[in-house]
């Protein structure tokens, strides 16, 4: 896994728990047409949008928004 994908998974686990990695892998594969370990900073807005759309079906809206924002904010971190 890349350092960026590890950070994405870490955020996901805070909100989703143990299923975060498989969930995020599916979102990347189905909506970004790439593996999670190939995600780049330029993909983070799209990933956050899809995560927010899909997770909001089963999670608290505030938590989903926070998770999506944290994923988007990885654009500005040195990784």
Secondary structure as UniProt FT lines:
FT   HELIX           3..15
FT   TURN            18..19
FT   HELIX           20..27
FT   HELIX           28..32
FT   HELIX           36..38
FT   HELIX           41..43
FT   HELIX           44..55
FT   TURN            56..58
FT   HELIX           61..73
FT   HELIX           74..76
//
